[in-house]
Amino acid sequence: MQLSDHIRTLLRDHDCVIIPDFGGLIADYAPAQVHPVRHTLAPPAKRVAFNQSLTRNDGLLVDALSRSLNLTTAQARLLVREAVGRLQAELEASQRAELPGIGIFRQAAGRGLDFEYTGSQNLLTASYGLPELVSRPIRATDALLARDRQQAAPLLAVSRSRRAMKTFRIAATLVIAGLILSANYQFASRLGYLPDSWKITSEQEQTTVQTAPVETQAQPVARQQAALANDSWNEAAPARTPVMEAPAVKAAPAATDPVKAVAVRKPVAAKPAVAKAPAATKPAVAASVAKPAVAPASVPTTTVKARTGRAYVIVGAYTTLAHAEKGRQALVNHGHRNARVVLPAPGSRKFRLSAIDYATKAEAQKQLPVLRKHLGSSLWVLNY
């Protein structure tokens, strides 16, 4: 351990450290300083100076060496003398000697020793560890720009909030207008005021609008049932269903067998298909056959104009009689010969299409689950 390390440690706690027969190092308090060129702020520190006249041994340095190196006082005094001898030899040889971390001594002719403090550590205990701060100078233009930015910030915030509020109002107006138009459209569609060209058809109805050849009666009955298994019976459905016009048949003589009476009204090619179809797959035909047969020579009434007290199984409702008649013809062509059109009652505008009717509502409700398997789940009973 060099002598300069012990001297630097003593300078932190004492204001003066004397090197016997060489000189004394004096530590003086220096306040915080601002460098005018580098724009730095240095914390308070101790500045070390050298006095060549203080050569009397006060025992401070010798006692410090004795305690730190665990030596006797004589041995510590001997170490100090050897260190001082080396400093003087360097000065005589090169006119320069250095205590590392403390300063540099120079021999000047006729002026004695000059000392330059080169220590980098802050020897003041109160400000130990404080760094040197760098402060950028404040210009007048910077202050003006900062003030302008502070004034412009509220204006920008207000303009942004106004644009956001305007955008929100436009979006809310569009949404409300769309909801009003949609409600008006649904209301007009339910009351029947909507023109046919404005009505929106479902995707399932658009697929059935294709022009297909008329199926022959020899094809399986299951395909006819699948064509009827459409829940959406509306005005557009009958127009898209292929209609088979039955050929004109002369009035047949009266017959007691109901099956023969039904067969007289159907084309000749349809007779084998009806005979081969099981009773479970055509409940509507079986139900119609089970009813008391009307005189085959008379044409049944296709419309119900007044209350009859019977229960009608309703397939769909229409706003015009022409559309309802097309739906009835489609049901007749598929075997439901008792299909009828119930004319609108007072206060109503709907022409209801009935696939079959019963004497009581309880009987109709009993047959309703069987009919829904073939005509769709939207069937309901009208007691009229």
C-alpha positions as CSV (number, residue, x, y, z in Angstrom):
1,M,0.0,0.0,0.0
2,Q,1.4,3.3,-1.1
3,L,1.8,6.4,1.1
4,S,-0.6,8.4,-1.0
5,D,-3.5,6.0,-0.2
6,H,-3.0,6.6,3.6
7,I,-2.8,10.4,3.0
8,R,-6.0,10.4,0.9
9,T,-7.9,8.5,3.6
10,L,-6.7,11.0,6.2
11,L,-7.8,14.0,4.0
12,R,-11.4,12.8,4.2
13,D,-11.5,13.2,8.0
14,H,-8.9,16.0,8.5
15,D,-8.3,19.4,7.0
16,C,-4.5,19.1,7.2
17,V,-2.1,16.2,6.9
18,I,1.7,16.9,7.4
19,I,4.4,14.8,5.7
20,P,7.3,15.1,8.1
21,D,10.4,16.9,6.6
22,F,8.5,17.5,3.4
23,G,5.4,19.7,3.8
24,G,1.8,19.8,4.7
25,L,-1.4,19.1,2.5
26,I,-4.3,21.4,3.4
27,A,-7.9,20.5,2.4
28,D,-10.2,23.4,2.0
29,Y,-14.0,23.4,1.5
30,A,-15.1,24.4,-2.0
31,P,-18.8,25.1,-2.7
32,A,-20.8,23.8,-5.7
33,Q,-19.7,25.4,-8.9
34,V,-21.2,25.9,-12.3
35,H,-18.8,25.6,-15.3
36,P,-19.6,28.5,-17.7
37,V,-18.4,26.7,-20.8
38,R,-19.3,23.0,-20.3
39,H,-22.6,23.9,-18.5
40,T,-22.0,21.5,-15.7
41,L,-22.9,21.7,-12.0
42,A,-20.2,20.3,-9.7
43,P,-21.2,19.3,-6.1
44,P,-19.4,20.7,-3.0
45,A,-15.9,19.2,-2.5
46,K,-12.6,19.6,-0.8
47,R,-9.7,21.3,-2.7
48,V,-6.2,20.3,-1.6
49,A,-3.3,22.7,-1.5
50,F,0.4,22.3,-0.4
51,N,2.3,24.3,2.2
52,Q,6.1,23.6,2.1
53,S,6.6,25.4,5.5
54,L,4.6,22.8,7.5
55,T,7.4,20.2,8.0
56,R,7.0,19.5,11.8
57,N,5.8,16.0,12.5
58,D,2.5,16.1,14.3
59,G,2.2,12.2,14.5
60,L,-1.0,12.0,12.4
61,L,0.5,10.2,9.4
62,V,2.8,8.0,11.6
63,D,-0.1,6.8,13.8
64,A,-2.3,6.1,10.7
65,L,0.5,3.8,9.3
66,S,1.0,2.1,12.6
67,R,-2.7,1.2,13.0
68,S,-3.4,0.2,9.4
69,L,-0.1,-1.9,8.9
70,N,0.0,-3.1,12.5
71,L,3.5,-1.7,13.0
72,T,5.3,0.0,15.9
73,T,5.7,3.8,15.9
74,A,9.4,3.5,15.1
75,Q,8.8,1.3,12.1
76,A,6.0,3.6,10.9
77,R,8.3,6.6,11.3
78,L,11.0,4.8,9.3
79,L,8.6,4.1,6.4
80,V,7.6,7.7,6.3
81,R,11.3,8.8,6.1
82,E,11.9,6.3,3.2
83,A,8.9,7.6,1.3
84,V,10.0,11.2,1.8
85,G,13.5,10.3,0.7
86,R,12.2,8.8,-2.6
87,L,10.1,12.0,-3.3
88,Q,13.1,14.2,-2.8
89,A,15.3,12.0,-5.0
90,E,12.7,12.2,-7.8
91,L,12.6,16.0,-7.5
92,E,16.4,16.3,-7.7
93,A,16.6,13.9,-10.6
94,S,13.7,15.1,-12.8
95,Q,12.3,18.2,-11.1
96,R,9.1,16.4,-10.7
97,A,7.5,13.9,-8.2
98,E,3.9,12.6,-7.9
99,L,1.7,11.2,-5.2
100,P,-0.9,9.1,-7.1
101,G,-4.4,10.2,-6.6
102,I,-3.4,13.4,-4.8
103,G,-1.2,15.6,-6.9
104,I,2.1,16.4,-8.7
105,F,5.1,18.3,-7.2
106,R,7.4,20.4,-9.4
107,Q,10.7,22.0,-8.5
108,A,10.9,25.6,-9.7
109,A,14.1,27.5,-9.5
110,G,14.0,30.2,-6.9
111,R,10.4,29.5,-6.0
112,G,10.4,26.2,-4.1
113,L,7.8,23.5,-4.8
114,D,4.7,24.0,-7.0
115,F,1.7,21.6,-6.3
116,E,-1.0,20.6,-8.7
117,Y,-4.0,18.7,-7.3
118,T,-5.0,15.8,-9.6
119,G,-7.4,13.8,-7.4
120,S,-10.6,12.6,-9.0
121,Q,-12.4,11.6,-5.9
122,N,-14.6,13.9,-3.8
123,L,-13.0,14.0,-0.4
124,L,-16.0,15.8,1.2
125,T,-17.9,13.3,3.2
126,A,-21.2,15.3,3.1
127,S,-21.3,15.2,-0.7
128,Y,-19.6,11.8,-1.3
129,G,-21.2,10.0,-4.3
130,L,-22.9,13.0,-5.8
131,P,-22.4,13.1,-9.6
132,E,-21.6,16.1,-11.8
133,L,-24.8,17.4,-13.4
134,V,-25.0,18.7,-17.0
135,S,-27.4,21.6,-17.5
136,R,-28.4,22.7,-21.0
137,P,-28.8,26.4,-21.2
138,I,-32.3,27.8,-21.6
139,R,-32.8,30.0,-24.5
140,A,-35.6,32.6,-24.9
141,T,-36.8,30.8,-28.1
142,D,-37.2,27.6,-26.2
143,A,-39.4,29.2,-23.6
144,L,-41.6,30.8,-26.3
145,L,-42.0,27.5,-28.1
146,A,-42.9,25.7,-24.9
147,R,-45.5,28.3,-24.1
148,D,-47.0,28.0,-27.7
149,R,-47.2,24.2,-27.3
150,Q,-49.0,24.5,-24.0
151,Q,-51.5,26.9,-25.5
152,A,-52.0,24.7,-28.6
153,A,-52.6,21.5,-26.7
154,P,-56.1,22.4,-25.4
155,L,-57.1,23.5,-28.8
156,L,-56.1,20.2,-30.4
157,A,-57.9,18.3,-27.7
158,V,-61.1,20.3,-28.3
159,S,-60.9,19.8,-32.0
160,R,-60.4,16.1,-31.7
161,S,-63.3,15.7,-29.3
162,R,-65.5,17.7,-31.6
163,R,-64.6,15.4,-34.6
164,A,-65.2,12.3,-32.5
165,M,-68.6,13.7,-31.3
166,K,-69.6,14.5,-34.9
167,T,-68.6,11.1,-36.2
168,F,-70.6,9.5,-33.3
169,R,-73.7,11.5,-34.1
170,I,-73.6,10.6,-37.8
171,A,-73.2,6.9,-37.0
172,A,-76.0,7.0,-34.5
173,T,-78.3,8.8,-37.0
174,L,-77.6,6.1,-39.7
175,V,-78.3,3.3,-37.2
176,I,-81.6,4.8,-36.1
177,A,-82.6,5.5,-39.7
178,G,-81.9,1.9,-40.6
179,L,-83.9,0.6,-37.7
180,I,-86.9,2.8,-38.6
181,L,-86.8,1.7,-42.2
182,S,-86.6,-2.0,-41.2
183,A,-89.5,-1.6,-38.8
184,N,-91.6,0.1,-41.5
185,Y,-90.8,-2.6,-44.0
186,Q,-91.7,-5.4,-41.6
187,F,-94.9,-3.6,-40.6
188,A,-96.0,-3.0,-44.3
189,S,-95.1,-6.6,-45.1
190,R,-97.3,-8.0,-42.3
191,L,-100.3,-5.8,-43.2
192,G,-100.0,-6.6,-46.9
193,Y,-99.3,-3.1,-48.1
194,L,-95.9,-4.0,-49.6
195,P,-95.8,-4.5,-53.4
196,D,-94.7,-7.9,-54.6
197,S,-91.6,-6.5,-56.4
198,W,-90.3,-5.1,-53.0
199,K,-90.6,-8.4,-51.1
200,I,-87.4,-10.2,-50.1
201,T,-87.6,-13.9,-50.8
202,S,-85.5,-16.4,-48.8
203,E,-82.6,-18.3,-50.2
204,Q,-84.6,-21.5,-50.0
205,E,-87.4,-20.0,-52.2
206,Q,-84.9,-18.8,-54.8
207,T,-83.6,-22.4,-55.3
208,T,-87.1,-23.7,-56.0
209,V,-87.8,-21.1,-58.7
210,Q,-85.9,-23.1,-61.3
211,T,-88.0,-24.4,-64.2
212,A,-88.2,-28.2,-63.9
213,P,-90.1,-30.7,-65.9
214,V,-93.4,-32.0,-64.4
215,E,-92.9,-35.1,-62.5
216,T,-94.9,-38.1,-63.6
217,Q,-97.1,-40.0,-61.3
218,A,-95.0,-43.0,-61.7
219,Q,-92.1,-41.4,-59.7
220,P,-91.8,-42.3,-56.0
221,V,-94.3,-40.7,-53.6
222,A,-91.4,-39.6,-51.3
223,R,-90.3,-36.9,-53.8
224,Q,-93.8,-35.4,-53.8
225,Q,-93.8,-35.4,-50.0
226,A,-90.4,-33.7,-49.9
227,A,-91.7,-31.0,-52.2
228,L,-94.5,-30.4,-49.7
229,A,-92.3,-30.4,-46.6
230,N,-91.6,-26.7,-46.9
231,D,-92.4,-24.7,-43.7
232,S,-92.5,-21.3,-45.5
233,W,-95.9,-21.3,-47.2
234,N,-96.2,-17.7,-48.4
235,E,-97.4,-15.9,-51.4
236,A,-94.3,-16.6,-53.5
237,A,-94.2,-20.4,-52.8
238,P,-97.2,-21.4,-54.9
239,A,-95.9,-19.4,-57.9
240,R,-92.6,-21.4,-57.8
241,T,-94.2,-24.8,-57.4
242,P,-94.8,-26.7,-60.7
243,V,-98.5,-26.8,-61.3
244,M,-99.9,-29.9,-63.0
245,E,-103.2,-29.1,-64.7
246,A,-105.4,-32.1,-64.5
247,P,-107.1,-33.1,-67.8
248,A,-110.8,-32.5,-68.1
249,V,-112.7,-35.6,-67.0
250,K,-116.3,-36.2,-67.7
251,A,-118.6,-36.6,-64.8
252,A,-118.6,-40.2,-63.7
253,P,-121.7,-42.0,-62.5
254,A,-122.3,-42.2,-58.8
255,A,-120.3,-44.8,-56.9
256,T,-120.6,-46.1,-53.4
257,D,-116.9,-46.8,-53.0
258,P,-115.0,-43.7,-51.9
259,V,-111.7,-44.9,-53.4
260,K,-113.3,-45.1,-56.8
261,A,-114.8,-41.7,-56.4
262,V,-111.3,-40.2,-55.8
263,A,-109.8,-42.1,-58.6
264,V,-112.3,-40.8,-61.2
265,R,-111.0,-37.2,-60.7
266,K,-107.3,-38.1,-61.1
267,P,-105.5,-38.9,-64.3
268,V,-105.3,-42.5,-65.4
269,A,-101.5,-42.6,-64.7
270,A,-102.1,-41.7,-61.1
271,K,-104.2,-44.6,-60.2
272,P,-101.3,-47.2,-59.7
273,A,-99.3,-44.7,-57.6
274,V,-102.2,-44.2,-55.2
275,A,-103.0,-47.8,-55.0
276,K,-99.3,-48.8,-54.2
277,A,-98.6,-46.0,-51.6
278,P,-98.9,-47.2,-48.0
279,A,-101.5,-45.6,-45.8
280,A,-98.9,-44.3,-43.3
281,T,-97.1,-42.1,-45.9
282,K,-100.1,-40.2,-47.2
283,P,-102.2,-39.4,-44.0
284,A,-103.9,-36.5,-45.7
285,V,-105.2,-38.7,-48.6
286,A,-106.3,-41.4,-46.1
287,A,-108.1,-38.9,-43.9
288,S,-109.9,-37.4,-46.9
289,V,-110.9,-40.9,-48.1
290,A,-112.2,-41.8,-44.6
291,K,-114.6,-38.9,-44.7
292,P,-118.1,-39.4,-46.1
293,A,-117.9,-39.2,-49.9
294,V,-119.7,-36.4,-51.6
295,A,-121.6,-37.0,-54.8
296,P,-118.7,-37.6,-57.3
297,A,-120.6,-35.9,-60.0
298,S,-120.7,-32.5,-58.2
299,V,-117.7,-30.2,-58.1
300,P,-116.7,-29.5,-54.5
301,T,-116.6,-25.8,-53.3
302,T,-113.1,-24.5,-53.4
303,T,-113.7,-21.4,-51.2
304,V,-115.3,-20.9,-47.8
305,K,-117.2,-17.7,-47.8
306,A,-118.9,-17.8,-44.4
307,R,-118.5,-19.5,-41.0
308,T,-119.2,-23.2,-41.2
309,G,-118.3,-24.2,-37.7
310,R,-115.6,-26.7,-39.0
311,A,-111.9,-26.9,-38.1
312,Y,-109.6,-26.1,-41.0
313,V,-105.9,-27.1,-41.0
314,I,-104.2,-23.9,-42.4
315,V,-101.1,-24.3,-44.5
316,G,-100.4,-20.6,-45.3
317,A,-102.0,-17.1,-45.7
318,Y,-102.0,-14.9,-48.8
319,T,-103.0,-11.3,-49.6
320,T,-104.7,-12.1,-52.9
321,L,-107.1,-14.7,-54.0
322,A,-105.1,-15.5,-57.1
323,H,-102.1,-16.5,-55.1
324,A,-104.2,-18.5,-52.7
325,E,-105.8,-20.4,-55.6
326,K,-102.4,-21.3,-57.0
327,G,-101.5,-22.7,-53.6
328,R,-104.7,-24.7,-53.6
329,Q,-104.0,-26.1,-57.0
330,A,-100.6,-27.2,-55.9
331,L,-102.1,-29.1,-53.0
332,V,-104.7,-30.7,-55.2
333,N,-102.1,-31.9,-57.7
334,H,-100.2,-33.6,-54.8
335,G,-103.3,-35.5,-53.6
336,H,-105.0,-33.1,-51.2
337,R,-108.3,-32.8,-53.0
338,N,-110.1,-31.2,-50.1
339,A,-107.9,-28.1,-50.1
340,R,-109.9,-24.9,-49.8
341,V,-109.4,-21.2,-49.6
342,V,-111.0,-19.5,-46.6
343,L,-112.0,-16.0,-47.6
344,P,-111.0,-13.1,-45.3
345,A,-113.2,-12.6,-42.3
346,P,-114.4,-9.1,-41.4
347,G,-111.5,-7.0,-40.3
348,S,-108.9,-9.2,-42.0
349,R,-107.2,-9.2,-45.4
350,K,-105.6,-12.7,-45.5
351,F,-106.8,-15.5,-47.7
352,R,-106.0,-18.7,-45.7
353,L,-105.2,-21.9,-47.5
354,S,-106.7,-25.1,-45.9
355,A,-105.3,-28.5,-46.7
356,I,-108.1,-30.5,-45.0
357,D,-110.9,-29.8,-42.6
358,Y,-112.6,-31.7,-39.8
359,A,-115.9,-31.5,-38.0
360,T,-114.4,-30.5,-34.6
361,K,-111.2,-28.7,-33.5
362,A,-110.3,-31.6,-31.2
363,E,-110.3,-34.0,-34.2
364,A,-108.1,-31.6,-36.2
365,Q,-105.7,-31.1,-33.4
366,K,-105.4,-34.9,-33.1
367,Q,-104.4,-35.3,-36.8
368,L,-102.2,-32.2,-36.8
369,P,-98.9,-34.0,-35.7
370,V,-99.3,-36.5,-38.5
371,L,-100.0,-33.8,-41.1
372,R,-97.0,-31.8,-40.0
373,K,-94.6,-34.6,-41.0
374,H,-95.6,-34.1,-44.6
375,L,-96.8,-30.5,-44.9
376,G,-94.4,-28.8,-42.6
377,S,-94.3,-27.6,-39.0
378,S,-96.1,-24.3,-39.6
379,L,-99.6,-25.9,-39.8
380,W,-102.2,-24.6,-37.4
381,V,-106.0,-25.1,-36.8
382,L,-108.6,-22.4,-37.6
383,N,-112.0,-23.0,-36.1
384,Y,-114.2,-21.0,-38.6
